Amino acid sequence: MSDPQDDVITPVTANQLSQVKGSGIWTSGPSVAPAAAGVGEALVAALQGSAADEVLPPELRQLVADVQRVATIGFPRITAHDGIRLSAHTIKLNGDEPRPLVVVPAGWTPFGWVLFEYAYLQLAKRGYHVLAYTPRGIGTTVRIPGGSFVDAPWTSGGTVDVGGPLDWADGSTVIDYAQQHFNPSRIAFLGESYGSGISQLVAANDPADRVSAVVALSTWGDLAEALLGNDTRHLAAVDALVAFTGGPEERKFDAATRQILKDFHDGVNLDVVRAWALERSPRSYSDQTNARDIPTFYSNTWHETLFPVNQVVETFDALTVPKHLNVWIGDHAAPEGSGLTVPFSGPNLPVEEAFAWLDHHVLGAQNEVPNWPQVNSQVMFTPTVREGRASWDEVTTSTETLFLGATPAGGQDGPLGSDPAPGWQVSFTTGNLTEATAVDALLTTGQEEWKGNPKSYATGKFDRRHLATWISPAGARRVRGVPHLRVTVTGIEASSTLVAYLFDLAPDGTARIITHEPFTLAAGEPGKATTVTWPLQAAAYDVAADHRVMLVINSKDQLYSDANPTYSTLRLSSPAGAEARLELPLG
């Protein structure tokens, strides 16, 4: 039924459930895995009574029956202030006893609210009314012969506001609807991805201050930083999101937003793009969130390719409310996606802890939430190891400074050592992608990490004509926090892009990535050496005693914009008084 013109529901099999549990919700493209979407569609069809019982395996059939016995199911259209109709789904628990409500704005996928139907049923079983809705403009829209369009039932009208003021107003309209039809005792918002940003923004901006708690999974805090961090445009992420709305760009975005997207892609009017993104950033409204004292739960991943972890940590740090941050191995939605979609034989911790947050702060459960550490980090790549800390500041306890040394002739690796090494320089040619890259693909490379299969790099294939490398002595290191890199760069144009990668280098020459981050010098002078310092993305990574840290700097990665002229030369150097160095956080 992924096609709105097709009402055939494919039965869900045990193998399909196993596939989603084991492989996650993403497939190449990136796109939503058909197995994951099929589960949501079949659950909805069963709730609507439009499909035979046999479309669901016994466990899910029982779940639907259990909820239907205690709740009334609805599929309303909620009319926004400007007449736009939002596709919604309600689970209203029976009885006159006041119950809390969880509002779930859908994520940015063609399937709108349908994808996580399993999670809504689980929330209902825990004692919540549920109201899920698709944000305006999101959902499958298909062009039909003659040039007109048809929307899927879960698709909302209007155009995508990308978490802007129209989305905030829609969230408040949804609350109005809920108060009229549910009379809830309290209201929480839970969102994944796009829905998580909207959840925070509605909570901070609802005129009547009606949101009691927020759960934000795979979220953003500062959209400007996520899209334009270090003056480098995150092109692959935006291109993927534009393709992921469920329909043609001219149908899904109004003219003003299409202009913003064009300017972003072309690298022009970026001050306007940044202002547009800041308006859509929960970080911009942290004072309002703090004043309202909204308990806020964050979950993110170390190798997030849509909303990198640093901007989430910085937003989290700005909050003074009851708060919690989980950081997991993997990429966007890999930890929680399967747990929101299908049953597990045991608890799916990313989802179970999110629900526990709601249970304590909204349902009033006396659980372990008050005893949790404020920050809980999963350590790469040892998924059984999680480290709790009382605050983000306590994640890093010391810093190791490693100075970049001279690279031997012939393009060999330079040393990373404890002593400053002034006076050297090394050059490489720009314009080529190299084997040193952040990921093979958005979402799916990190999903493999979550499954226990991190990418292995053959460092012998790193082409030293197009990058420079430095290697530390062997030694155990507990990398915890945000690394910083300082280096001096000379380009032939005013703007230059560098991409830095940290790898865990094994004795056999293979490596796994620890972290990375690009940097664009946007206002340099052609031919003039400029010293630059930038933070890499935060990490929690254990380097084994016989392994070494490898730093790679190149000029191009498939994820980002590239300000370098093709096939020009970038020169890196280490002048006295500003020696090139890597500051490695330890904990």
SULLIN-V818447 format. One record per backbone hydrogen bond with DSSP energy under -1.0 kcal/mol. CO is the residue of the C=O (numbers start at 1). NH is the residue of the N-H. If there is no record, write none. Layout:
CO:NH
CO:NH
This chain:
3:6
13:17
14:18
15:19
16:20
17:21
18:22
19:23
20:24
25:33
27:31
31:27
33:37
34:38
35:39
36:40
37:41
38:42
39:43
40:44
41:45
42:46
43:47
44:48
45:50
52:55
53:56
55:12
57:61
58:62
59:63
60:64
61:65
62:66
63:67
64:68
65:69
67:71
70:94
72:92
74:90
76:88
78:86
80:83
84:80
85:157
86:78
87:134
89:132
90:74
91:130
92:72
99:185
100:129
101:188
102:131
103:190
104:133
107:109
109:112
110:140
111:114
114:117
116:120
117:121
118:122
119:123
120:124
121:125
122:126
123:128
124:127
129:102
130:91
131:104
132:89
133:106
135:138
138:156
140:152
142:150
144:147
148:144
150:142
152:155
157:137
164:167
164:168
165:169
166:170
167:171
168:172
169:173
170:174
171:175
172:176
173:177
174:178
175:179
176:180
177:181
178:182
178:183
186:101
187:212
188:103
189:215
191:217
192:195
193:196
193:197
194:198
195:199
196:200
197:201
198:202
199:203
200:204
201:205
202:206
206:209
213:189
214:297
215:191
216:299
217:193
221:283
222:226
223:227
224:228
225:229
227:234
228:231
229:232
230:520
233:235
233:561
234:238
235:239
236:240
237:241
238:242
239:243
241:244
245:139
246:141
248:251
248:252
249:253
252:160
254:258
255:259
256:260
257:261
258:262
259:263
260:264
261:265
262:266
263:267
263:268
269:273
270:274
271:275
272:276
273:277
274:278
275:279
278:281
281:284
282:285
283:286
285:289
286:290
287:291
288:292
289:294
295:214
296:324
297:216
298:326
299:218
300:328
301:304
309:313
310:314
311:315
312:316
313:317
314:318
316:319
322:296
324:298
325:376
326:300
327:378
328:302
330:303
331:334
333:337
336:340
338:341
338:342
340:119
348:351
348:352
349:353
351:355
352:356
353:357
354:358
355:359
356:360
357:361
358:362
358:363
359:365
365:367
368:371
369:372
374:325
375:389
376:327
377:387
379:382
380:542
382:385
385:379
387:377
389:375
392:395
398:586
400:584
402:582
403:417
414:471
415:405
417:403
424:574
426:572
428:570
435:437
441:445
442:444
443:447
444:448
445:449
446:450
447:451
448:453
449:452
457:459
457:511
458:461
459:462
463:466
465:429
468:553
469:414
470:551
471:416
477:543
478:587
479:541
481:539
483:536
484:583
485:534
486:581
487:532
488:573
489:530
490:571
491:527
494:524
496:521
498:519
499:554
500:517
501:552
502:514
502:515
503:550
504:512
505:548
506:509
509:459
510:506
511:457
512:504
515:502
516:537
517:500
519:498
520:522
521:496
525:528
530:489
532:487
534:485
539:481
540:380
541:479
543:477
544:547
547:475
548:505
549:472
550:503
551:470
552:501
553:468
554:499
557:560
559:236
565:568
568:430
570:428
571:490
572:426
573:488
574:423
575:578
580:404
581:486
582:402
583:484
584:400
585:480
586:397
586:398
